[in-house]
Amino acid sequence: MSLVIHEQRKPKMQPFYWVITFEMHVLGILLGLALTLGPLMLLYLWANVWTWMSLVAIPAGIFMMIRLSRSLKGHIWNNTHLDEYLLYEDVIEYERWDPETKDSLKGSLRIGDIKEIYYGRYIFQFSYAYKKSKMTESVPMAELMPIMYLVAGEGQTERAVAIPFTDPMEANRWLEVIGRRDIPLYLTSIIIHDLGDETIASLLREDEDLERAEFDGNMERQFRPYLDRLVQENEEERELTEEELNQLEYEMKLLEYEEALQKRRSAFRGTGLLAWLIFPVQFAIGYWLTRQAELGNADPEQPLVPILLVAISAILFFFLVKWMRWLQIIMFSLITFISFMFLDFSEIETDPSYQMSSMLLAIAMLSLPVVGLFYLGIRHVRKGRDAKNLPPMPGAYQPLPENDKPGIQPGDHLST
């Protein structure tokens, strides 16, 4: 077989996003492990009423480990099982992976058997994690990227192979090779979600906006004016009815509301500077308590003051965050635990400073269930305050019948 001319692979997640994703999962799993084994170790070393009460943290730790382990396994699978397309002189080989069944589909297509080529767009989900961008740059969650459909065969043996691209120039390089065969080339406005659909060929041919094209070295020079022309023609074709205008206005308001809610799905963005300041203040007080124990001014075996420190810090943290997300429960407990690890570096277990820092670490490690209760209580108290920062929820609206609804559905046109 001849050498590979071009290869197209689904990109891996950018290192920054992959490291953040991996580290957050691992830290969460370690915290779950600490919540599972920590109470048993404390019970073995110091059997008292406090250590017996800490056993309630074990189910939460097991749940965290199971959920985060499964999630991490899924991310690793998606980042290592990548769709691949290889272009040779006379054949195309491909391998696609199904994330649900974890199976791969391998196949090949002789270039001489291709009778039609369609050039269009597909939705590249979560594109921000796969593109290089600056820290302050705003990157969309999804983008429309080039895709090429190669239709080969006749009758029941007919099939279409979809080759998605993340760079328009890569599509041009493939067309430079395949286009030598004088295969009919069309521009299509249809978006197809399931690239393994057996009816792709018929869906493409049913596109009323199909346009014949000739490859001139850069398909985007033809596709973008084609798309702009479709949008313009669609706007000039007719005026919207009052019902459609009302529905459009409603959907715009609903979109604004959903965008505001989308921002609140980020636990980090919702924390805010004032809430972050809780951690250095908490660390400073913990350091002061450790030094007081070292000087003999505080009892390192008395848990009341350390418990109050963590409890008051958690309450203030949830009152000061810009908006509340359940991940902030894990954030608070995890950051508190990590910061308390740096309170004292003594290795002598009889030192008061060692005992006080160990007491603070143990309370931080076992704080997750109680912090969760604080979260639920404060969320109920803040309900009215958080609602003020949202745009008003659009009122009820009776939408158009199902077959008249706008939006991108399988087989829809880009111009609608």
WOFENGI-V429307 format. One record per pair of residues at least 24 apart in sequence whose ideal C-beta (glycine too) atoms are under 10 Angstrom apart, sorted by the first residue. I is the first residue (numbers start at 1). GAP is how many residues later the second one is. D is the distance in Angstrom with one decimal. If there is no record, write none. Layout:
I,GAP,D ; I,GAP,D
This chain:
1,87,6.3 ; 1,88,8.9 ; 1,89,8.8 ; 1,90,7.6 ; 1,92,9.2 ; 2,86,5.1 ; 2,87,4.3 ; 2,88,7.0 ; 2,89,8.5 ; 3,85,7.4 ; 3,86,8.1 ; 4,82,5.2 ; 4,83,6.9 ; 4,84,6.2 ; 4,85,9.5 ; 4,89,8.9 ; 5,81,8.6 ; 5,82,5.0 ; 5,83,6.3 ; 5,84,6.5 ; 5,168,8.5 ; 5,169,8.7 ; 5,171,9.4 ; 5,172,5.7 ; 6,79,8.5 ; 6,80,7.8 ; 6,81,4.3 ; 6,82,9.2 ; 6,86,9.7 ; 6,164,7.4 ; 6,167,5.4 ; 6,168,5.7 ; 6,170,9.0 ; 6,171,7.0 ; 7,77,7.0 ; 7,78,6.9 ; 7,79,5.1 ; 7,80,7.0 ; 7,86,9.6 ; 7,163,9.5 ; 8,75,8.4 ; 8,76,7.4 ; 8,77,4.3 ; 8,78,8.0 ; 8,79,7.7 ; 8,84,9.8 ; 8,86,8.9 ; 8,140,9.6 ; 8,155,6.2 ; 8,156,8.0 ; 8,157,6.4 ; 8,158,8.7 ; 8,159,9.2 ; 8,162,6.1 ; 8,163,8.8 ; 8,165,9.2 ; 8,166,7.3 ; 9,73,5.3 ; 9,74,7.0 ; 9,75,5.0 ; 9,76,7.6 ; 9,77,9.3 ; 9,86,9.7 ; 9,157,9.5 ; 10,68,9.3 ; 10,69,9.7 ; 10,71,9.0 ; 10,72,4.3 ; 10,73,4.4 ; 10,74,7.5 ; 10,75,9.3 ; 10,86,9.2 ; 10,87,8.6 ; 10,114,9.8 ; 10,120,8.6 ; 10,154,7.8 ; 10,156,8.0 ; 11,68,9.8 ; 11,71,7.8 ; 11,113,9.6 ; 11,116,9.5 ; 11,118,9.4 ; 11,119,4.7 ; 11,120,8.4 ; 11,155,5.7 ; 11,156,9.4 ; 12,66,9.5 ; 12,67,5.6 ; 12,68,8.3 ; 12,70,6.9 ; 12,117,9.7 ; 12,118,7.5 ; 13,62,8.1 ; 13,65,8.2 ; 13,66,5.4 ; 13,113,8.7 ; 13,116,5.0 ; 13,117,6.1 ; 14,114,8.7 ; 14,115,6.1 ; 14,116,6.2 ; 14,117,7.0 ; 14,118,6.4 ; 14,119,8.1 ; 15,117,9.8 ; 16,113,8.9 ; 16,116,9.0 ; 16,117,9.1 ; 16,119,9.0 ; 17,62,10.0 ; 17,109,9.1 ; 17,111,7.9 ; 17,112,4.3 ; 17,113,8.1 ; 17,114,9.8 ; 17,116,9.9 ; 18,57,8.3 ; 18,58,9.7 ; 18,61,6.6 ; 18,111,8.1 ; 20,109,9.6 ; 21,50,9.2 ; 21,51,8.2 ; 21,54,5.7 ; 21,55,9.6 ; 21,58,8.8 ; 21,108,8.3 ; 22,50,7.2 ; 22,53,7.5 ; 22,54,8.2 ; 22,57,9.3 ; 24,44,8.7 ; 24,47,9.9 ; 24,48,9.3 ; 24,303,9.3 ; 24,306,9.2 ; 24,307,9.7 ; 24,310,9.4 ; 25,42,9.9 ; 25,43,5.3 ; 25,44,8.1 ; 25,46,6.3 ; 25,47,4.0 ; 25,48,9.4 ; 25,50,7.2 ; 25,51,9.4 ; 26,42,8.5 ; 26,46,7.4 ; 27,41,9.2 ; 27,303,8.8 ; 27,307,6.1 ; 27,308,9.9 ; 27,310,9.9 ; 27,311,8.4 ; 28,36,6.1 ; 28,37,8.4 ; 28,39,8.6 ; 28,40,4.5 ; 28,41,9.4 ; 28,43,8.9 ; 28,44,8.8 ; 28,299,9.4 ; 28,302,6.3 ; 28,306,7.5 ; 29,32,9.8 ; 29,35,7.3 ; 29,36,5.5 ; 29,37,9.6 ; 29,38,9.5 ; 29,39,5.0 ; 29,40,6.1 ; 29,42,9.7 ; 29,43,7.2 ; 30,34,9.8 ; 30,35,9.1 ; 30,38,9.7 ; 30,304,8.8 ; 30,307,9.6 ; 31,29,9.8 ; 31,30,7.7 ; 31,33,6.7 ; 31,34,9.0 ; 31,37,9.0 ; 31,299,6.8 ; 31,302,6.8 ; 31,303,5.3 ; 31,306,7.2 ; 31,307,9.5 ; 31,334,8.1 ; 31,337,7.6 ; 32,25,9.8 ; 32,28,7.7 ; 32,29,4.5 ; 32,30,7.1 ; 32,31,7.5 ; 32,32,3.3 ; 32,33,3.8 ; 32,34,8.2 ; 32,35,8.5 ; 32,36,6.6 ; 32,37,8.7 ; 32,298,9.4 ; 32,336,9.2 ; 33,28,6.8 ; 33,29,9.5 ; 33,31,8.7 ; 33,32,6.2 ; 34,27,7.1 ; 34,30,9.8 ; 34,299,9.6 ; 34,300,9.5 ; 34,303,7.4 ; 34,327,9.6 ; 34,330,9.5 ; 34,331,5.1 ; 34,332,8.9 ; 34,334,9.4 ; 35,24,9.0 ; 35,25,5.7 ; 35,26,3.0 ; 35,27,8.3 ; 35,28,9.4 ; 35,29,6.9 ; 35,30,8.7 ; 35,298,8.8 ; 35,330,6.8 ; 35,331,7.3 ; 35,332,9.7 ; 35,333,6.0 ; 35,334,8.6 ; 36,24,8.7 ; 36,25,3.6 ; 36,26,5.6 ; 36,27,9.7 ; 36,28,8.5 ; 36,29,6.8 ; 37,24,7.9 ; 37,328,9.8 ; 38,299,9.9 ; 38,323,9.2 ; 38,324,7.2 ; 38,327,4.8 ; 38,328,6.6 ; 39,323,9.3 ; 39,326,8.6 ; 39,327,6.7 ; 41,321,9.3 ; 41,324,9.9 ; 42,316,9.8 ; 42,320,6.0 ; 42,323,8.7 ; 42,324,7.8 ; 45,313,9.7 ; 45,317,9.7 ; 46,255,8.9 ; 46,312,9.9 ; 46,313,9.9 ; 46,316,8.8 ; 48,253,10.0 ; 48,255,9.5 ; 50,253,6.1 ; 50,257,8.9 ; 50,309,9.9 ; 50,312,8.7 ; 50,313,9.0 ; 50,316,8.7 ; 51,311,8.6 ; 51,315,9.0 ; 53,313,8.4 ; 53,316,9.8 ; 53,317,10.0 ; 54,308,8.0 ; 54,309,9.4 ; 54,311,8.6 ; 54,312,4.6 ; 54,315,9.2 ; 55,311,9.5 ; 56,310,8.7 ; 56,312,10.0 ; 56,313,5.7 ; 56,314,9.3 ; 57,308,8.0 ; 57,309,5.2 ; 57,310,8.7 ; 57,311,6.2 ; 57,312,5.5 ; 57,313,9.2 ; 58,311,10.0 ; 59,310,9.0 ; 60,269,10.0 ; 60,306,10.0 ; 60,308,5.8 ; 60,309,5.8 ; 60,312,7.9 ; 61,304,9.6 ; 61,305,9.9 ; 61,307,8.0 ; 61,308,9.8 ; 64,266,7.8 ; 64,304,8.4 ; 68,262,9.6 ; 74,25,8.0 ; 77,25,7.0 ; 78,48,10.0 ; 79,50,9.9 ; 83,80,9.3 ; 83,81,7.8 ; 83,112,8.9 ; 85,24,9.8 ; 85,63,9.7 ; 85,76,8.3 ; 85,77,9.5 ; 85,78,5.1 ; 85,79,8.7 ; 85,80,9.4 ; 85,89,8.6 ; 87,24,8.4 ; 87,76,8.9 ; 87,86,8.6 ; 87,87,5.9 ; 87,90,6.1 ; 87,91,7.8 ; 88,89,9.2 ; 89,88,7.8 ; 92,58,7.2 ; 92,60,9.6 ; 92,69,6.9 ; 92,71,7.9 ; 92,82,8.9 ; 92,85,9.7 ; 92,86,8.4 ; 94,67,6.5 ; 94,68,9.4 ; 94,69,7.5 ; 96,65,9.5 ; 96,66,9.0 ; 96,99,7.4 ; 96,100,6.9 ; 98,98,8.0 ; 105,91,7.1 ; 107,52,8.6 ; 107,54,7.4 ; 108,53,9.3 ; 109,41,6.3 ; 109,42,9.9 ; 109,43,5.7 ; 109,44,9.2 ; 109,50,8.0 ; 109,51,9.6 ; 109,52,5.3 ; 109,54,9.9 ; 110,42,7.3 ; 110,43,10.0 ; 111,39,8.5 ; 111,41,8.8 ; 111,66,8.0 ; 111,67,6.0 ; 111,69,9.1 ; 111,70,6.4 ; 111,72,8.4 ; 112,40,8.9 ; 112,69,7.2 ; 112,71,9.7 ; 113,37,9.2 ; 113,38,9.6 ; 113,39,4.1 ; 113,40,6.5 ; 113,41,9.4 ; 113,44,9.6 ; 113,46,9.7 ; 114,36,5.0 ; 114,37,6.9 ; 114,38,4.8 ; 114,39,9.3 ; 114,46,10.0 ; 114,47,8.8 ; 114,64,6.9 ; 114,67,7.2 ; 114,69,5.4 ; 114,70,9.6 ; 115,35,9.2 ; 115,36,6.2 ; 115,37,6.3 ; 115,38,8.0 ; 115,39,8.3 ; 115,43,8.9 ; 115,66,9.9 ; 115,68,6.7 ; 115,69,7.3 ; 115,86,10.0 ; 116,33,8.0 ; 116,34,7.8 ; 116,35,4.1 ; 116,36,8.3 ; 116,42,9.9 ; 116,44,8.6 ; 116,67,6.9 ; 116,68,5.4 ; 116,69,8.1 ; 116,70,6.9 ; 116,85,7.8 ; 116,88,7.9 ; 116,89,8.3 ; 117,31,6.5 ; 117,32,7.1 ; 117,33,5.9 ; 117,34,7.5 ; 117,57,9.8 ; 117,58,7.7 ; 117,61,6.7 ; 117,62,7.9 ; 117,64,9.5 ; 117,66,5.4 ; 117,67,6.9 ; 117,68,4.7 ; 117,69,7.1 ; 117,96,9.2 ; 117,98,8.8 ; 118,29,8.6 ; 118,30,7.2 ; 118,31,4.1 ; 118,32,8.2 ; 118,33,7.2 ; 118,42,8.1 ; 118,44,9.2 ; 118,66,9.4 ; 118,67,7.9 ; 118,68,5.0 ; 118,69,7.7 ; 118,70,4.7 ; 118,72,8.3 ; 118,74,9.9 ; 118,82,8.8 ; 118,83,8.9 ; 118,85,9.8 ; 118,86,4.9 ; 118,87,9.0 ; 118,89,8.4 ; 118,92,8.0 ; 118,95,9.8 ; 119,27,7.0 ; 119,28,7.7 ; 119,29,5.7 ; 119,30,8.0 ; 119,52,7.3 ; 119,56,7.9 ; 119,66,6.7 ; 119,67,7.1 ; 119,68,5.6 ; 119,69,7.0 ; 119,92,9.9 ; 119,94,7.0 ; 119,96,8.9 ; 119,100,5.3 ; 119,101,9.4 ; 119,103,8.4 ; 119,104,6.3 ; 119,107,9.5 ; 120,24,9.3 ; 120,26,7.7 ; 120,27,5.7 ; 120,28,8.1 ; 120,29,7.2 ; 120,42,9.6 ; 120,66,8.8 ; 120,67,7.0 ; 120,68,4.2 ; 120,69,6.7 ; 120,70,6.3 ; 120,71,7.3 ; 120,72,8.2 ; 120,84,8.2 ; 120,87,8.7 ; 120,90,10.0 ; 120,103,7.9 ; 120,106,9.9 ; 120,107,9.4 ; 120,293,9.9 ; 120,294,7.7 ; 121,24,6.7 ; 121,25,6.7 ; 121,26,6.3 ; 121,43,9.6 ; 121,67,8.6 ; 121,68,8.0 ; 121,69,8.8 ; 121,70,6.2 ; 121,71,9.7 ; 121,102,8.2 ; 121,106,8.1 ; 121,293,6.1 ; 122,24,8.0 ; 122,25,4.2 ; 122,26,9.9 ; 122,27,9.8 ; 122,40,7.6 ; 122,41,10.0 ; 122,42,5.2 ; 122,43,8.9 ; 122,69,6.4 ; 122,70,7.1 ; 122,71,8.0 ; 122,73,7.5 ; 123,24,9.7 ; 123,41,9.7 ; 123,68,6.5 ; 123,69,9.7 ; 123,70,7.2 ; 123,285,7.4 ; 124,40,7.4 ; 124,41,9.2 ; 124,42,6.5 ; 127,39,7.8 ; 130,36,6.9 ; 131,35,8.0 ; 141,121,8.5 ; 144,47,7.9 ; 144,83,9.3 ; 144,264,9.7 ; 144,270,7.4 ; 145,26,9.1 ; 146,24,8.1 ; 146,25,4.5 ; 146,26,9.0 ; 146,28,10.0 ; 146,73,7.3 ; 146,74,7.6 ; 146,77,7.8 ; 147,24,8.1 ; 147,41,9.3 ; 147,44,8.9 ; 147,45,8.2 ; 147,48,8.1 ; 148,26,6.6 ; 148,27,7.4 ; 148,30,8.4 ; 148,37,9.4 ; 148,71,8.8 ; 149,37,9.1 ; 149,39,7.6 ; 149,41,9.4 ; 149,43,8.1 ; 149,46,8.9 ; 149,51,6.3 ; 149,52,7.9 ; 149,54,9.5 ; 149,55,6.0 ; 150,24,9.5 ; 150,28,7.5 ; 150,33,8.5 ; 150,51,10.0 ; 151,32,9.4 ; 151,33,9.5 ; 151,35,9.8 ; 151,49,8.0 ; 151,50,4.9 ; 151,51,9.9 ; 151,53,7.3 ; 151,54,8.6 ; 152,31,9.7 ; 152,49,9.2 ; 153,48,8.8 ; 158,40,9.2 ; 158,42,9.9 ; 158,43,5.7 ; 158,44,8.9 ; 159,39,7.3 ; 159,41,8.3 ; 159,42,7.3 ; 160,32,9.2 ; 160,35,9.0 ; 160,36,9.9 ; 160,37,8.4 ; 160,38,8.4 ; 160,39,8.8 ; 160,40,4.0 ; 160,41,4.5 ; 160,42,9.1 ; 160,43,8.9 ; 160,44,7.2 ; 161,34,8.8 ; 161,35,9.9 ; 161,39,8.9 ; 162,30,7.2 ; 162,32,9.3 ; 162,33,4.1 ; 162,34,8.1 ; 162,35,8.8 ; 162,38,6.7 ; 163,32,9.0 ; 164,31,7.0 ; 168,50,7.8 ; 168,51,7.3 ; 168,52,5.0 ; 168,55,8.7 ; 168,56,9.8 ; 169,49,8.2 ; 169,51,8.9 ; 171,47,9.5 ; 171,48,6.3 ; 171,49,8.4 ; 171,52,9.7 ; 172,43,8.1 ; 172,44,9.7 ; 172,45,6.6 ; 172,46,5.7 ; 172,47,6.2 ; 172,48,8.0 ; 172,49,10.0 ; 175,40,5.0 ; 175,41,9.9 ; 175,42,8.7 ; 175,43,9.4 ; 175,44,6.5 ; 176,39,7.7 ; 176,41,7.5 ; 178,37,8.9 ; 179,35,8.8 ; 179,36,4.3 ; 179,37,9.7 ; 179,38,9.6 ; 179,40,9.7 ; 180,35,9.5 ; 183,32,9.7 ; 184,28,7.1 ; 184,29,9.3 ; 185,26,9.9 ; 185,27,7.2 ; 185,28,5.0 ; 185,29,6.9 ; 185,30,6.0 ; 185,34,8.4 ; 185,37,9.5 ; 186,24,5.1 ; 186,25,6.6 ; 186,26,6.0 ; 186,27,6.5 ; 187,24,4.5 ; 187,25,8.0 ; 187,26,5.1 ; 187,32,8.1 ; 187,35,6.6 ; 187,36,5.6 ; 187,38,9.9 ; 187,39,4.9 ; 187,40,8.3 ; 187,43,9.5 ; 188,35,9.5 ; 188,38,9.5 ; 188,225,8.7 ; 188,226,8.8 ; 189,34,9.6 ; 189,37,8.0 ; 189,38,6.9 ; 189,41,5.7 ; 189,42,9.5 ; 189,45,9.9 ; 189,223,8.7 ; 189,224,4.3 ; 189,225,4.3 ; 189,226,5.5 ; 189,227,8.5 ; 190,220,9.0 ; 190,221,5.8 ; 190,222,7.0 ; 190,223,6.0 ; 190,224,7.7 ; 191,217,5.8 ; 191,218,8.5 ; 191,219,7.7 ; 191,220,7.6 ; 191,221,5.8 ; 191,222,7.7 ; 191,223,6.4 ; 192,218,6.3 ; 192,219,6.5 ; 192,220,9.2 ; 193,215,8.5 ; 193,216,8.4 ; 193,217,5.0 ; 193,218,8.8 ; 193,219,9.5 ; 194,216,6.7 ; 197,213,7.8 ; 197,214,9.2 ; 199,211,9.9 ; 199,212,8.9 ; 200,211,9.4 ; 202,209,9.9 ; 203,207,8.2 ; 203,208,5.1 ; 204,207,9.3 ; 206,205,8.1 ; 207,204,8.7 ; 207,206,7.2 ; 208,205,8.1 ; 209,24,8.8 ; 209,25,9.3 ; 209,204,6.2 ; 209,205,8.6 ; 209,206,6.7 ; 226,188,9.7 ; 226,189,9.7 ; 227,186,9.9 ; 227,187,5.9 ; 227,188,7.1 ; 228,187,9.5 ; 229,186,8.9 ; 230,183,7.4 ; 230,184,7.0 ; 230,185,3.7 ; 230,186,9.1 ; 231,183,8.0 ; 231,184,5.2 ; 231,185,9.2 ; 232,183,8.9 ; 233,182,7.6 ; 234,179,8.5 ; 234,180,9.9 ; 234,181,4.8 ; 234,182,6.8 ; 235,180,9.1 ; 241,159,9.9 ; 243,155,9.5 ; 243,156,9.8 ; 243,157,6.9 ; 243,161,9.4 ; 244,156,7.5 ; 244,160,8.7 ; 244,162,8.4 ; 246,151,7.3 ; 246,152,9.6 ; 246,154,10.0 ; 247,150,7.0 ; 247,151,9.1 ; 247,152,6.3 ; 247,153,6.1 ; 247,157,9.2 ; 247,158,8.6 ; 247,159,7.8 ; 248,158,7.9 ; 249,145,9.0 ; 249,148,9.1 ; 250,144,5.7 ; 250,145,8.2 ; 250,146,9.3 ; 250,147,4.4 ; 250,148,9.7 ; 250,149,8.1 ; 251,143,8.6 ; 251,146,8.7 ; 251,148,8.8 ; 251,154,9.6 ; 251,155,7.6 ; 251,156,8.6 ; 252,142,9.0 ; 253,138,7.6 ; 253,139,8.1 ; 253,140,8.7 ; 253,141,4.2 ; 253,142,8.8 ; 253,144,9.2 ; 254,137,10.0 ; 254,139,8.6 ; 254,140,5.0 ; 254,143,8.5 ; 255,139,9.5 ; 256,134,9.8 ; 256,135,5.4 ; 256,136,9.6 ; 256,138,8.6 ; 257,133,7.0 ; 257,134,5.4 ; 257,135,7.8 ; 257,136,5.9 ; 257,137,6.3 ; 258,133,9.9 ; 258,136,10.0 ; 259,132,8.9 ; 260,63,9.9 ; 260,129,7.9 ; 260,130,5.3 ; 260,131,5.6 ; 261,62,9.9 ; 261,129,7.4 ; 261,130,9.6 ; 261,132,9.9 ; 263,59,9.6 ; 263,60,8.2 ; 263,126,9.9 ; 263,127,9.9 ; 264,58,8.7 ; 264,59,4.8 ; 264,60,8.5 ; 264,61,6.8 ; 264,122,8.2 ; 264,125,8.9 ; 264,126,8.3 ; 265,58,9.7 ; 265,60,7.0 ; 265,62,9.3 ; 266,57,9.2 ; 266,59,7.3 ; 266,61,8.8 ; 267,54,8.8 ; 267,56,9.3 ; 267,57,8.9 ; 267,58,4.1 ; 267,59,7.8 ; 267,60,3.7 ; 267,61,5.0 ; 267,62,9.2 ; 267,63,8.4 ; 267,64,6.1 ; 268,57,8.9 ; 268,59,8.4 ; 268,60,9.0 ; 268,63,7.9 ; 269,53,7.9 ; 269,54,8.7 ; 269,56,9.2 ; 270,51,5.9 ; 270,52,5.1 ; 270,53,4.3 ; 270,54,7.1 ; 270,55,5.5 ; 270,57,9.2 ; 270,58,7.4 ; 270,116,9.6 ; 271,46,8.4 ; 271,49,8.6 ; 271,50,5.2 ; 271,51,6.9 ; 271,52,9.0 ; 271,53,9.7 ; 271,54,8.7 ; 271,56,9.9 ; 271,57,6.7 ; 271,60,7.4 ; 271,61,9.5 ; 272,48,6.7 ; 272,49,5.8 ; 272,50,4.1 ; 272,51,8.6 ; 273,47,9.1 ; 273,49,9.2 ; 274,42,9.1 ; 274,43,9.4 ; 274,45,9.3 ; 274,46,4.4 ; 274,47,8.2 ; 274,48,8.6 ; 275,41,8.1 ; 275,42,5.3 ; 275,43,8.0 ; 275,44,8.4 ; 275,45,4.1 ; 275,46,4.4 ; 275,47,7.6 ; 275,53,8.3 ; 275,56,9.7 ; 275,57,9.1 ; 276,41,9.0 ; 276,44,8.9 ; 276,45,9.3 ; 276,59,9.2 ; 277,39,9.6 ; 277,40,9.6 ; 277,43,8.1 ; 278,34,9.5 ; 278,35,5.4 ; 278,36,8.5 ; 278,37,9.8 ; 278,38,5.7 ; 278,39,4.7 ; 278,40,9.6 ; 278,41,9.8 ; 278,42,6.8 ; 278,43,9.5 ; 278,54,8.3 ; 278,57,9.3 ; 278,58,9.2 ; 279,34,8.0 ; 279,38,8.3 ; 279,52,9.8 ; 279,53,8.5 ; 279,56,5.6 ; 279,57,7.2 ; 279,59,9.5 ; 279,60,6.0 ; 280,59,8.3 ; 281,32,7.7 ; 281,35,8.8 ; 282,27,6.6 ; 282,28,7.7 ; 282,30,8.9 ; 282,31,4.4 ; 282,32,9.3 ; 282,34,9.1 ; 282,35,8.7 ; 282,50,9.6 ; 282,53,9.1 ; 282,54,6.6 ; 282,57,7.1 ; 282,58,8.6 ; 282,78,9.6 ; 282,82,9.5 ; 283,30,9.8 ; 283,52,9.6 ; 283,53,8.7 ; 283,56,4.7 ; 283,57,7.5 ; 283,59,7.7 ; 283,60,7.5 ; 283,77,9.9 ; 285,24,5.7 ; 285,27,9.4 ; 285,28,8.3 ; 285,75,9.8 ; 286,24,9.0 ; 286,27,9.4 ; 286,50,8.9 ; 286,53,7.6 ; 286,54,5.8 ; 286,56,9.5 ; 286,57,5.3 ; 286,58,9.5 ; 286,70,8.5 ; 286,71,7.8 ; 286,74,5.3 ; 286,75,9.6 ; 286,78,9.0 ; 287,52,9.6 ; 287,53,9.4 ; 287,55,8.7 ; 287,56,5.6 ; 287,57,8.4 ; 287,66,9.9 ; 287,70,9.1 ; 287,73,9.7 ; 288,55,9.8 ; 289,54,8.3 ; 289,64,9.5 ; 289,67,5.8 ; 289,68,8.8 ; 289,70,9.0 ; 289,71,7.2 ; 290,50,9.3 ; 290,53,4.9 ; 290,54,5.2 ; 290,56,9.4 ; 290,61,9.9 ; 290,62,8.4 ; 290,63,5.0 ; 290,64,8.8 ; 290,65,9.3 ; 290,66,4.8 ; 290,67,5.2 ; 290,68,10.0 ; 290,69,9.5 ; 290,70,7.6 ; 291,52,9.3 ; 291,53,8.9 ; 291,61,9.7 ; 291,62,7.1 ; 291,65,8.9 ; 292,60,8.9 ; 292,61,9.3 ; 292,64,7.9 ; 293,51,9.1 ; 293,58,8.7 ; 293,59,4.1 ; 293,60,5.7 ; 293,61,9.0 ; 293,62,6.9 ; 293,63,3.8 ; 293,64,8.5 ; 293,66,8.8 ; 294,50,8.2 ; 294,52,8.7 ; 294,57,7.3 ; 294,58,5.4 ; 294,59,4.1 ; 294,60,9.1 ; 294,61,9.9 ; 294,62,7.8 ; 294,63,9.9 ; 295,57,8.3 ; 295,58,9.2 ; 296,56,7.0 ; 297,55,9.7 ; 298,54,7.9 ; 298,58,6.8 ; 299,53,8.6 ; 299,56,9.3 ; 299,57,8.7 ; 299,60,9.8 ; 300,51,8.7 ; 300,52,4.7 ; 300,53,7.7 ; 300,54,8.1 ; 300,55,3.7 ; 300,56,4.0 ; 300,57,8.6 ; 300,58,8.2 ; 300,59,6.2 ; 300,60,9.7 ; 301,51,9.1 ; 301,54,6.5 ; 301,55,8.8 ; 301,58,7.3 ; 302,54,9.4 ; 302,57,8.3 ; 303,56,5.9 ; 303,57,9.4 ; 303,59,8.3 ; 303,60,6.6 ; 305,51,9.3 ; 305,54,9.2 ; 305,55,9.6 ; 306,34,9.3 ; 306,50,7.7 ; 306,51,9.7 ; 306,53,5.3 ; 306,54,4.9 ; 306,55,9.4 ; 306,56,8.5 ; 306,57,5.0 ; 306,58,8.7 ; 307,52,9.2 ; 307,53,9.6 ; 307,56,5.8 ; 307,59,9.9 ; 307,60,8.7 ; 307,63,8.9 ; 308,55,9.9 ; 309,27,9.5 ; 309,31,9.9 ; 309,51,7.5 ; 309,54,8.2 ; 309,55,9.6 ; 310,26,6.4 ; 310,27,9.9 ; 310,30,9.1 ; 310,50,7.8 ; 310,53,5.4 ; 310,54,6.2 ; 310,56,9.5 ; 310,57,5.3 ; 310,60,8.3 ; 310,61,8.0 ; 311,52,9.1 ; 311,56,8.1 ; 311,59,7.1 ; 311,60,8.5 ; 311,63,7.4 ; 313,51,9.9 ; 313,54,9.5 ; 313,58,9.6 ; 314,53,7.1 ; 314,56,7.8 ; 314,57,4.9 ; 314,58,9.7 ; 314,59,9.6 ; 314,60,5.0 ; 314,61,8.1 ; 314,64,8.9 ; 315,56,9.4 ; 315,59,5.7 ; 315,60,9.8 ; 315,62,8.8 ; 315,63,6.8 ; 316,62,9.8 ; 317,54,8.8 ; 317,57,8.8 ; 317,58,9.4 ; 317,61,9.2 ; 318,53,8.6 ; 318,56,6.2 ; 318,57,5.8 ; 318,58,9.8 ; 318,59,8.7 ; 318,60,4.3 ; 318,61,7.5 ; 318,63,9.2 ; 318,64,7.8 ; 319,55,9.8 ; 319,59,6.2 ; 319,62,8.3 ; 319,63,7.4 ; 319,66,9.5 ; 321,57,9.2 ; 321,61,8.9 ; 321,65,9.6 ; 322,64,8.8 ; 322,67,7.9 ; 323,56,9.9 ; 323,59,8.6 ; 323,62,9.3 ; 323,63,5.4 ; 323,66,7.1 ; 323,67,9.1 ; 324,51,7.0 ; 324,52,9.8 ; 324,54,7.3 ; 324,55,5.1 ; 324,58,6.4 ; 324,59,9.5 ; 324,61,9.9 ; 324,62,6.7 ; 325,50,9.4 ; 325,54,9.8 ; 326,46,8.3 ; 326,49,7.0 ; 326,50,9.4 ; 326,53,9.0 ; 328,43,9.1 ; 328,47,7.1 ; 329,38,9.5 ; 329,39,6.7 ; 329,40,9.4 ; 329,42,5.4 ; 329,43,5.1 ; 329,44,9.7 ; 329,45,8.5 ; 329,46,5.1 ; 329,47,9.4 ; 330,38,7.3 ; 330,41,8.9 ; 330,42,9.4 ; 331,40,9.9 ; 332,32,9.4 ; 332,35,8.0 ; 332,36,8.8 ; 332,39,5.8 ; 332,40,9.9 ; 332,42,9.1 ; 332,43,8.6 ; 333,31,6.6 ; 333,32,7.9 ; 333,33,9.0 ; 333,34,5.3 ; 333,35,4.6 ; 333,36,9.5 ; 333,37,9.4 ; 333,38,5.6 ; 333,39,9.0 ; 334,30,8.9 ; 334,31,9.9 ; 334,34,8.9 ; 335,29,9.2 ; 336,24,8.7 ; 336,25,9.4 ; 336,27,8.9 ; 336,28,4.5 ; 336,29,9.1 ; 336,31,6.9 ; 336,32,10.0 ; 336,35,8.7 ; 337,24,6.7 ; 337,25,9.7 ; 337,26,9.4 ; 337,27,4.2 ; 337,28,5.6 ; 337,29,9.7 ; 337,30,8.2 ; 337,31,9.4 ; 338,26,8.7 ; 339,25,8.3 ; 340,24,5.2 ; 340,25,9.0
